[in-house]
Amino acid sequence: MSLISRQFTAHYRRDDHKPQSVKDHLLKVRQLAEHYAKALKVSHIAGLAGMLHDVGKYTDAFQNYLYMVVFYPEEAPRRGSVDHASAGGKLLFEILHNANHKDVYSIILAEIVGNVIISHHSYLYDFLDPDLGSPYLKRVTKKEEDLPGYAKAVKIFYREIMSYDDLHNYIQAAVHELKLYIKNNPGNIMEKLTLLIRFIFSCLIDADRTNTREFEENNPISLPVERKILFQRYYRSLLNYLNKLNADQTSFSTINVLREKMSLQCDQFAENVPGTYTLSIPTGGGKTLASLRYALKHAQKYNKKQIIYVVPYTTIIEQNAQVIRQVLKDDEHILEHHSNLVIEDEQDSEMDEGKLSVREKLELAKDNWDCPIILTTMVQFLDTFYKRSSRDIRRLHHLTQAVIIFDEVQKVPIHCITLFNQSLNFLKTFGQSTILLCTATQPALDFVKHRLEVSSDGEIVGNLGHVSEAFRRVEIIDKSYHKTFNNEQLADFINQCLQKINSMLVILNTRTVVRNLYRILKDRVQPINLFHLSTSMCAAHRDKILSEIKECLKNGDKVICISTQLIEAGVDVSFECVIRSLAGLDSIAQAAGRCNRNGEYDGLRKVYIIDHSEEKLASPALKAIREGKSVTKKLLADLHRDPSKYEGNILSKSAMDWYFKNYFSLMRDELDFNVKQPQSTMVHLLYDDQNTGYAKAYSESYHHRLPLCLVSSLRTAADKFYVIKNATTSVIVPYGKGKEIIAQLSSERSIEDLGNILKRAQHYSVNMYEQEKIRLSQAKQLSFYLEGQIIVLNEASYSDEYGLDVEGESKHDPYVY
């Protein structure tokens, strides 16, 4: 049909078909993008992307397409068949990227913003891909016949949004920002530019979807609460809570006095300028509240907008969130973000129908981390920077002007070390964020080739050696030196130990041996309270088990807990004795932190190190555990030969430093994230220049340089990125209130309702490995909700004893005996 109205429409609201004009949408997205980019002082760069991203909607082709999709859907062209995303990128390329234009900064600006624009319904394009093609260049050099109405659309843009002269002035302001961004900070220029592209993309994606949601719900997004006032209130609440603790008579123990001293050091250190700092409080030293005290005071003094906790395991999120809510007396402004429950769709994602699909509602409802206090996982943090997902990268700009606390930072996966360091350096140097690395076992991230830029004199706790010795509550006993244990032998040893003690924690390296040992002990130790913990259980399930364990410990009951390593970092629980299967020294130290945690047992309690013969660690995916184990073995052998070495303590700082330096040296070929197809590393894919990698191969093949300044393979790298080697899929499980949540998925829901349901569902979800997903699907144990976007596990495959139960075993057995 022909275009009837001269009103150029960006969207039609689903309820009443009211149109939002292209002009209104572009100007509002520009305004939001400019606001989001203030932290990096690149508001004009982001604003340029905002006001040009939908220039292609000023064409008759798009307007006819949109009208048909809304009012005559049966006769409408194929969804997404009209390319409106290329126009803005093409316009910038034509203005700035030509033979007459010699300013390299203008050319780089065209490539950065142009890529962001053409990608705003999918993901960033490769400037140069492994096949030596340029998907970016192909999009921005489309001919008029491939973009019908392009020239007319540009004229309308100049008339409705900004004149040619005004656009030229705006572009020059953006060029000036880019020059300052590059010149004022040292370092690899390609690394800086690649991270800047991701940041600008985040600003555009969030601005576009925020404005679309605002229009769709006919309800302006509420203004955020004044953060500084909120943090002042939180700080007062925390001090009141700490004062009450310190007034208690039991607070005068040596450990409690030291805890208060370290907490006060955090308060005083918060006055220091933003930077990257370490907080090496020993296990059980009150790290959560001490780091919160630092963050709240520092955020007030330096006007930080958010406090973000990043932890390795969801168990720590649950525990820390509970503590923080209890202290601050606030639920509304504390967000837990565990995992992504929505299935990712890698296809281009248009939102142009009059009635939003369920997938589109879920996309708009995806939380963008616009919250004063956020608790999330290392997986979510790294996915935000590097995964191919517009839903994840949307959050990236919220990591700026923040205090970011990495709890148990030693758990960064070895293949992500370089990428992790680069992202933190970017957030500190450009994003005005303060980074706090919290752990009793600092992993020497400034030792590796692509080092983390830790501030000088950056350790908050003074006299670490004295503090560590004062917190010494355990004796490490190495039983791995002369023998190995299988599960039968380990069960016998556990029974021997239980003749003298009441509580024991056993931590093994794989879920299989954990489950098998649990089965053996079920037959041998009744009626002792026996517990099994695993990542196969949803968060709510683990929380219930941990609560029951703590109750047993409090009552002095006989109790055994068999667990994977999920319990060893940050979980506030204390056993009389711990057995730890040989692993990296950091894991052993963290396991020791679950023994005599508060000094409640007399004298030094025993932590046994064993070598488990049934753990299968040969898989390439378990290389980090295997190599960590081998380095620890060398340390133990050193101490057997010379008991005075490492200050006579395998958990000393000198031992930990030696461990990490040797471990990183042993794993140095893994640190840059190796990629098999194509044969490369993630660092090369992202940060190569014209003289290296695929750009060099291009020059050799075609006898001329690629006519671009930027050559990074952004989409290829994102496709190859993972934090956990074996891909997992989140599934909602029918445990406890999870059944109610599943029932709610069956009815029509608003965007806001879906967002709230997804937040609650995180406590009732687990991650399936691909092989588990296939087996459960073949057994018809998976159901799909919301047009296939959400997966739900059937009740027969979730056990009160084991959690996700692919084998269908012991569904009705209680988990406490």
Buried (B, 14 or more C-beta within 10 A) or exposed (E): EEBEEEEBBBBBBBEEEEBBBBBBBBBBBBBBBBBBBBBBBBBBBBBBBBBBBBBBBBBBBBBBBBBBBBEEEEEBEEBBEBBBBBBBBBBBBBBBBEEEEEEEBBBBBBBBBBBBBBBBBBBBBBBBBBEBEBBBBEBBBBEEEEBBBBEEBBEBBBEBBBEEEEBEEBBBBBBEBBBEBBEEEEBEBBBBBBBBBBBBBBBBBBBBBBBBBBBBBEEEEEEEEEBEEBBBBBBEBBBEBBEEBBEEEEBEEEBBEBBBEBBEBBBEBBEBEBBBBBBBBBBBBBBBBBBBBBBBBBBBBBEBBBBBBBBBBBBBBBBBBEBBBEBBEBEEBBBBBBBBBBBEBEEBBBBBBBEBBBBBBBBBBBBBBBBBBBBBBBBBBBBBBBBBBBBBBBBBBBBBBBBBBBBBBBBBBBBBBBBBBBBBBBBBBBBBBBBBBBBBBBBBBBEBEBBBBBBEEBBBBEEBEEBBEBBBBBBBEBBBEEEBBBBEBBBEBBBEBBEEBBBBBBBBBBBEBBBBBBBBBBEEBEEBBBBBBBBBBBBBBBBBBBEBBBEBBEEEEBBBBBBBBBBBBBBBBBBBBBBBBBBBBBBBBBBBBBBBBBBEBEEBBBBBBBBBEBBEBEEEEBBBBBBBBBBBBEBBEBBEEEEEBBBEBBBBBEBBBBBBBBBBEBBEEBBBBBBEEBEBBBBBBBBBBBEEBBBBEBBEEEEEEBEBBBBBBBBBBBBBBBBEBEEBBBBBBBBBEBBEBBEBBEEEBEBBBBBBBBBBBBBBBBBBBEEBBEBBEEEEBBBEBBEEBBBBBBEEBBBBBBBBBBEEEBBEEEBBB
